Amino acid sequence: MRAVTTAQPLDVSPTPLALLLLGREADPRSERGVECPGDLPAPSDPDLVERARAAKARLGEKVFVLGHHYQRDEVIQFADVTGDSFKLAREAAARPEAEYIVFCGVHFMAESADILTSDAQRVVLPDLAAGCSMADMATAEQVAECWDVLTEAGVAGSTVPVSYMNSSADIKAFTGRHGGTICTSSNARRALEWAFGEGERVLFLPDQHLGRNTAVRDLGLSLDDCVVYNPHKPNGGLTAGELRAAKMILWRGHCSVHGRFSLDSVNEVRERIPGVNVLVHPECRHEVVAAADHVGSTEHIIQTLEAAPAGSKWAIGTELNLVRRLAARYAPEGKEISFLDRTVCFCSTMNRIDLPHLVWALESLADGKVVNRIEVDPETETYAKAALERMLALP
């Protein structure tokens, strides 16, 4: 006679992962929260532009609005200053009379602004879900474990950390604690030259492509001098011998926008647009950078197109909002500016800052309510600021 077992009821309650995939929950370890308290105006509200103007006028000199180059046009029109992340953080610090800094960018940028501004100033990010996938690829715990691996391999004492500006305050603080510096895409070469004067090798965080491209293109290192540390593998997927032989230890991180451009993109655009100049950001893959005609930071891209002759043709490998804006700006001068790839490639997290969120933030501030304030704790701020100040002292 067969034994009969009573079936246990299935647990059909949704798991945290299932809810996350359904878009009904957030992972605070990566997105830092997606809830935006308060009532937002509807995106279709025809009065949004006027409401933004009115709220900004009510605030007067008490508010200073920063707009990153990758922001939507509907948002960038209200920025007092536009620029890349570091330029904007410095502009905020240069406005001590502004009680509120509204940062239309992403989370790590607002953190940098809070670090560089005074305690009396309050930094606001209109949508807390405006994060950065690259910055989220390196957590404080992962980087601390990496340093332990380097210590066990006997190379930590001769390794200098260099962290890209596109990193969290925690990673900047780690860099400051261990005698390293921050860099931008425009001064990465100077930062690496300084670091190699201080030690034998560099731990470059969190964008492997900027680190590799700068080391190989600008410093003359070989690809064999570079190894990639993968935080999801034991010991980063590297042996102690590989770590000791390396000059550049690259963190396995990348930009979700610039990482999408491929060598096929370059070849296709050259066939489609005869005589085109390919201009890309150094966050692109090494093979894309090697095949391009020009490589440079966001500010370099803007300056290059401004100086370009009439009738010249350009394919740009960077975020689409900026490319569209530049194409419209220089079309009257006869400059043909195209996106490098046929696939639309917005920065999805940067685009979370939209006009409804900006209006909500400005109207809340005008009513005396500070929303979505970004604050870096004092200890983290101290070490992060030390790393930033080392960058500012670079020749």
C-alpha positions as CSV (number, residue, x, y, z in Angstrom):
1,M,0.0,0.0,0.0
2,R,1.4,3.4,-1.0
3,A,1.9,6.0,1.6
4,V,-0.2,9.1,1.1
5,T,1.4,12.5,1.9
6,T,-0.7,15.5,2.5
7,A,0.3,18.3,0.1
8,Q,1.5,21.4,1.9
9,P,0.0,24.7,0.7
10,L,2.2,26.7,-1.6
11,D,3.5,30.0,-0.5
12,V,2.4,32.3,-3.3
13,S,3.3,35.6,-1.6
14,P,5.5,37.7,-3.8
15,T,9.2,37.7,-3.0
16,P,11.2,40.9,-2.7
17,L,12.9,40.0,-6.0
18,A,9.6,39.4,-7.7
19,L,8.3,42.7,-6.5
20,L,11.5,44.4,-7.7
21,L,11.1,42.9,-11.2
22,L,7.5,44.0,-11.3
23,G,8.5,47.5,-10.5
24,R,6.6,47.6,-7.3
25,E,9.6,47.7,-4.9
26,A,13.1,49.2,-4.9
27,D,16.5,47.9,-4.0
28,P,17.8,50.5,-1.6
29,R,21.4,49.1,-2.1
30,S,21.4,50.2,-5.7
31,E,18.7,52.8,-6.3
32,R,18.8,54.6,-2.9
33,G,15.0,54.7,-2.9
34,V,12.5,55.5,-5.6
35,E,9.7,57.0,-3.6
36,C,9.2,60.7,-4.1
37,P,7.0,62.1,-1.2
38,G,4.4,64.8,-1.9
39,D,2.2,65.4,-4.9
40,L,3.7,65.8,-8.3
41,P,2.0,67.7,-11.1
42,A,0.9,65.6,-14.0
43,P,3.4,65.4,-16.8
44,S,0.7,66.6,-19.2
45,D,0.0,69.7,-17.1
46,P,0.2,72.6,-19.6
47,D,1.1,75.1,-16.9
48,L,4.3,73.3,-15.8
49,V,6.7,75.7,-17.4
50,E,5.0,78.7,-15.9
51,R,4.8,77.1,-12.5
52,A,8.6,76.4,-12.6
53,R,9.2,80.0,-13.6
54,A,7.0,81.3,-10.8
55,A,8.5,79.1,-8.1
56,K,12.0,80.0,-9.2
57,A,11.1,83.7,-9.1
58,R,9.6,83.4,-5.6
59,L,12.9,81.8,-4.4
60,G,15.1,84.4,-6.1
61,E,18.8,84.3,-5.1
62,K,18.0,81.7,-2.4
63,V,18.0,79.0,-5.1
64,F,20.7,78.0,-7.6
65,V,19.7,75.4,-10.2
66,L,22.4,73.2,-11.7
67,G,21.8,71.3,-15.0
68,H,24.0,68.5,-16.3
69,H,24.6,68.3,-20.0
70,Y,22.6,65.1,-20.3
71,Q,19.4,66.6,-18.9
72,R,16.3,67.0,-21.0
73,D,15.7,70.3,-22.7
74,E,12.6,70.9,-20.6
75,V,14.7,70.8,-17.5
76,I,17.9,72.4,-18.8
77,Q,16.1,75.6,-19.6
78,F,15.7,76.4,-15.9
79,A,19.4,75.8,-15.1
80,D,21.5,78.8,-13.9
81,V,24.6,76.9,-15.0
82,T,25.1,73.9,-17.2
83,G,28.2,71.6,-17.3
84,D,29.7,68.3,-16.3
85,S,29.5,66.9,-12.8
86,F,32.6,68.5,-11.4
87,K,32.1,71.9,-13.0
88,L,28.6,72.0,-11.5
89,A,29.8,71.0,-8.0
90,R,32.4,73.7,-8.1
91,E,29.8,76.3,-9.3
92,A,27.6,75.4,-6.4
93,A,30.5,75.9,-4.0
94,A,31.1,79.3,-5.6
95,R,27.6,80.5,-4.7
96,P,27.6,80.7,-0.9
97,E,24.6,83.1,-1.0
98,A,22.4,80.3,-2.4
99,E,20.5,78.6,0.5
100,Y,19.3,75.9,-1.8
101,I,21.2,74.0,-4.5
102,V,18.8,72.1,-6.8
103,F,20.9,69.6,-8.7
104,C,19.4,68.4,-12.0
105,G,21.7,65.4,-12.4
106,V,22.2,62.2,-10.6
107,H,22.9,61.1,-7.0
108,F,26.7,61.1,-6.9
109,M,26.7,64.6,-8.4
110,A,24.5,65.9,-5.7
111,E,26.7,64.2,-3.1
112,S,29.8,66.0,-4.5
113,A,27.9,69.3,-4.4
114,D,27.1,68.7,-0.7
115,I,30.7,67.8,0.1
116,L,32.0,71.0,-1.6
117,T,29.3,73.5,-0.3
118,S,29.0,74.9,3.2
119,D,27.0,73.4,6.0
120,A,24.5,76.2,5.6
121,Q,23.6,75.2,2.1
122,R,21.1,72.4,1.3
123,V,21.4,70.3,-1.8
124,V,18.2,68.9,-3.3
125,L,17.9,66.2,-5.9
126,P,14.4,66.4,-7.5
127,D,14.1,62.6,-7.8
128,L,15.9,60.3,-5.4
129,A,15.8,57.6,-8.0
130,A,18.1,59.5,-10.3
131,G,21.1,57.3,-9.6
132,C,24.0,56.1,-11.7
133,S,24.5,52.5,-12.8
134,M,28.3,52.9,-13.0
135,A,28.5,54.4,-9.5
136,D,26.4,51.6,-8.2
137,M,28.8,49.0,-9.6
138,A,31.3,49.7,-6.8
139,T,30.0,49.5,-3.2
140,A,32.0,50.4,-0.1
141,E,31.9,46.8,1.1
142,Q,33.2,45.5,-2.3
143,V,36.0,48.0,-2.4
144,A,37.0,47.2,1.2
145,E,37.2,43.5,0.3
146,C,39.2,44.4,-2.8
147,W,41.7,46.2,-0.7
148,D,42.0,43.2,1.6
149,V,42.8,41.1,-1.5
150,L,45.5,43.5,-2.5
151,T,46.9,43.4,1.0
152,E,47.0,39.6,1.0
153,A,48.8,39.8,-2.3
154,G,51.4,42.2,-0.8
155,V,50.6,45.0,-3.2
156,A,48.3,47.3,-1.3
157,G,51.2,49.4,0.1
158,S,52.4,50.1,-3.4
159,T,49.0,50.7,-4.9
160,V,47.4,54.2,-5.2
161,P,43.6,54.4,-5.7
162,V,42.3,56.8,-8.3
163,S,38.5,57.1,-8.4
164,Y,36.5,58.7,-11.2
165,M,34.2,61.5,-10.2
166,N,31.3,59.2,-11.2
167,S,31.4,57.4,-7.9
168,S,29.6,57.5,-4.6
169,A,30.7,59.6,-1.7
170,D,31.7,56.3,0.1
171,I,34.1,55.4,-2.7
172,K,35.6,58.9,-2.8
173,A,36.1,58.6,1.0
174,F,37.8,55.2,0.6
175,T,40.1,56.9,-2.0
176,G,40.9,59.7,0.5
177,R,41.6,57.3,3.3
178,H,44.2,55.5,1.2
179,G,46.0,58.5,-0.1
180,G,44.4,58.5,-3.6
181,T,42.8,61.1,-5.7
182,I,39.7,61.7,-7.7
183,C,39.7,62.4,-11.5
184,T,37.4,63.6,-14.2
185,S,37.4,62.4,-17.8
186,S,39.3,65.6,-18.7
187,N,42.1,65.3,-16.1
188,A,42.4,61.5,-15.8
189,R,45.9,61.6,-17.5
190,R,47.2,64.1,-14.9
191,A,45.7,62.0,-12.1
192,L,47.4,58.8,-13.3
193,E,50.7,60.5,-13.8
194,W,50.5,61.8,-10.2
195,A,49.5,58.3,-8.9
196,F,52.4,56.6,-10.7
197,G,54.7,59.1,-9.0
198,E,53.3,58.0,-5.7
199,G,53.2,54.2,-6.2
200,E,53.9,51.3,-8.5
201,R,50.3,50.6,-9.6
202,V,46.8,52.1,-9.7
203,L,43.5,50.8,-8.5
204,F,41.1,52.6,-10.8
205,L,37.4,52.9,-9.8
206,P,34.7,52.3,-11.0
207,D,34.9,52.7,-14.8
208,Q,37.3,50.2,-16.4
209,H,37.1,51.9,-19.9
210,L,38.2,55.4,-18.8
211,G,41.1,53.8,-16.8
212,R,42.2,51.5,-19.7
213,N,41.9,54.2,-22.4
214,T,43.8,56.8,-20.4
215,A,46.6,54.3,-19.4
216,V,47.0,53.0,-23.0
217,R,46.3,56.0,-25.1
218,D,47.8,58.7,-23.0
219,L,50.5,57.0,-20.8
220,G,51.7,54.5,-23.3
221,L,51.0,51.4,-21.2
222,S,50.0,48.2,-22.9
223,L,46.8,46.3,-22.6
224,D,48.8,43.5,-20.8
225,D,49.6,46.1,-18.1
226,C,45.9,46.2,-17.2
227,V,43.9,43.6,-15.3
228,V,40.2,43.7,-14.5
229,Y,39.1,43.1,-10.9
230,N,35.6,41.5,-10.8
231,P,34.0,42.1,-7.4
232,H,31.6,39.2,-8.1
233,K,34.4,36.6,-8.3
234,P,36.7,35.3,-5.5
235,N,39.8,37.5,-5.2
236,G,38.4,39.5,-8.0
237,G,39.1,36.6,-10.4
238,L,42.8,37.4,-10.2
239,T,45.8,35.6,-8.8
240,A,48.4,37.3,-6.5
241,G,50.9,37.0,-9.4
242,E,48.6,38.8,-11.8
243,L,48.0,41.6,-9.3
244,R,51.8,42.0,-8.6
245,A,52.5,42.1,-12.4
246,A,49.8,44.7,-13.2
247,K,50.2,48.4,-13.5
248,M,46.5,49.2,-13.7
249,I,44.0,47.3,-11.7
250,L,40.7,48.2,-13.3
251,W,37.4,47.8,-11.5
252,R,34.8,45.9,-13.5
253,G,32.4,48.8,-14.0
254,H,31.2,50.8,-17.0
255,C,28.7,53.4,-18.2
256,S,25.5,51.9,-19.4
257,V,25.2,54.6,-22.1
258,H,28.8,54.8,-23.4
259,G,29.3,51.1,-23.0
260,R,26.7,50.4,-25.7
261,F,28.7,51.9,-28.6
262,S,30.6,49.2,-30.6
263,L,33.1,49.0,-33.3
264,D,30.2,48.1,-35.6
265,S,28.7,51.4,-34.7
266,V,31.8,53.2,-35.9
267,N,32.1,51.1,-39.1
268,E,28.4,51.6,-40.0
269,V,28.4,55.3,-39.6
270,R,31.5,55.7,-41.7
271,E,29.7,53.8,-44.5
272,R,26.5,55.7,-44.1
273,I,28.1,59.2,-43.9
274,P,31.2,59.6,-46.1
275,G,33.8,61.9,-44.6
276,V,32.3,61.8,-41.1
277,N,34.5,62.6,-38.1
278,V,33.9,60.2,-35.2
279,L,34.1,61.9,-31.8
280,V,33.6,59.7,-28.7
281,H,33.8,60.0,-24.9
282,P,36.6,58.0,-23.2
283,E,34.1,56.0,-21.2
284,C,33.5,54.1,-24.5
285,R,35.1,50.6,-25.0
286,H,38.8,50.6,-26.0
287,E,38.1,49.3,-29.5
288,V,35.7,52.2,-30.1
289,V,38.1,54.8,-28.8
290,A,40.9,53.3,-30.9
291,A,38.7,53.5,-34.1
292,A,37.5,57.1,-33.4
293,D,39.0,60.2,-34.9
294,H,38.7,62.2,-31.7
295,V,38.3,61.3,-28.1
296,G,37.5,63.6,-25.2
297,S,35.3,64.6,-22.2
298,T,31.9,66.1,-22.5
299,E,33.3,69.6,-22.3
300,H,35.9,68.6,-25.0
301,I,33.2,67.3,-27.3
302,I,31.3,70.6,-27.0
303,Q,34.4,72.7,-27.6
304,T,35.4,70.6,-30.6
305,L,32.1,71.0,-32.3
306,E,32.1,74.7,-31.5
307,A,35.4,75.1,-33.3
308,A,34.5,72.7,-36.2
309,P,34.3,74.3,-39.7
310,A,31.0,74.8,-41.4
311,G,30.0,71.8,-43.6
312,S,31.9,69.3,-41.5
313,K,30.2,66.0,-40.5
314,W,30.3,64.5,-37.0
315,A,29.1,61.3,-35.4
316,I,29.1,61.7,-31.6
317,G,29.4,58.8,-29.1
318,T,27.8,60.2,-26.0
319,E,24.4,60.7,-24.4
320,L,21.6,61.4,-26.8
321,N,20.1,64.5,-25.1
322,L,23.4,66.3,-25.5
323,V,23.9,65.2,-29.1
324,R,20.5,66.4,-30.1
325,R,21.0,69.7,-28.4
326,L,24.4,70.2,-30.1
327,A,22.9,69.2,-33.5
328,A,20.2,71.8,-33.2
329,R,22.6,74.5,-32.0
330,Y,25.1,74.1,-34.9
331,A,22.8,73.2,-37.7
332,P,22.5,76.9,-38.7
333,E,26.3,76.9,-39.1
334,G,26.1,74.0,-41.6
335,K,27.6,71.4,-39.2
336,E,26.0,68.0,-39.6
337,I,26.0,66.3,-36.2
338,S,24.6,62.7,-35.8
339,F,24.3,60.2,-33.0
340,L,27.0,57.5,-33.4
341,D,24.6,54.6,-33.1
342,R,21.1,54.1,-34.7
343,T,19.8,52.8,-31.3
344,V,18.4,55.5,-29.1
345,C,20.6,55.8,-26.0
346,F,19.4,58.1,-23.3
347,C,20.8,57.9,-19.8
348,S,17.7,56.4,-18.1
349,T,18.5,57.5,-14.6
350,M,19.5,61.0,-15.6
351,N,16.1,61.3,-17.4
352,R,14.3,60.6,-14.2
353,I,14.8,64.3,-13.5
354,D,11.8,65.7,-15.4
355,L,9.8,68.8,-15.3
356,P,7.1,67.5,-12.9
357,H,9.8,66.6,-10.3
358,L,11.6,69.9,-10.8
359,V,8.4,71.9,-10.4
360,W,7.5,69.9,-7.2
361,A,11.0,70.5,-5.7
362,L,10.9,74.2,-6.5
363,E,7.4,74.8,-5.3
364,S,8.1,72.9,-2.1
365,L,11.2,75.0,-1.4
366,A,9.2,78.2,-2.1
367,D,6.7,77.0,0.5
368,G,9.5,76.5,3.0
369,K,9.7,72.7,2.8
370,V,13.0,71.1,2.0
371,V,12.5,67.9,0.0
372,N,14.9,65.2,-1.2
373,R,17.8,66.7,0.6
374,I,21.2,65.0,-0.1
375,E,23.5,64.9,2.9
376,V,26.9,63.2,3.3
377,D,27.8,62.3,6.8
378,P,30.8,64.2,8.4
379,E,33.3,61.4,8.4
380,T,32.6,60.4,4.8
381,E,32.7,64.0,3.8
382,T,36.1,64.6,5.4
383,Y,37.9,61.8,3.6
384,A,36.0,62.4,0.3
385,K,36.9,66.0,0.4
386,A,40.6,65.1,1.0
387,A,40.6,63.1,-2.2
388,L,38.8,65.9,-4.1
389,E,41.4,68.4,-2.8
390,R,44.2,66.3,-4.1
391,M,42.7,66.4,-7.5
392,L,42.4,70.2,-7.3
393,A,46.1,70.4,-6.4
394,L,47.1,68.5,-9.5
395,P,49.4,70.5,-11.8
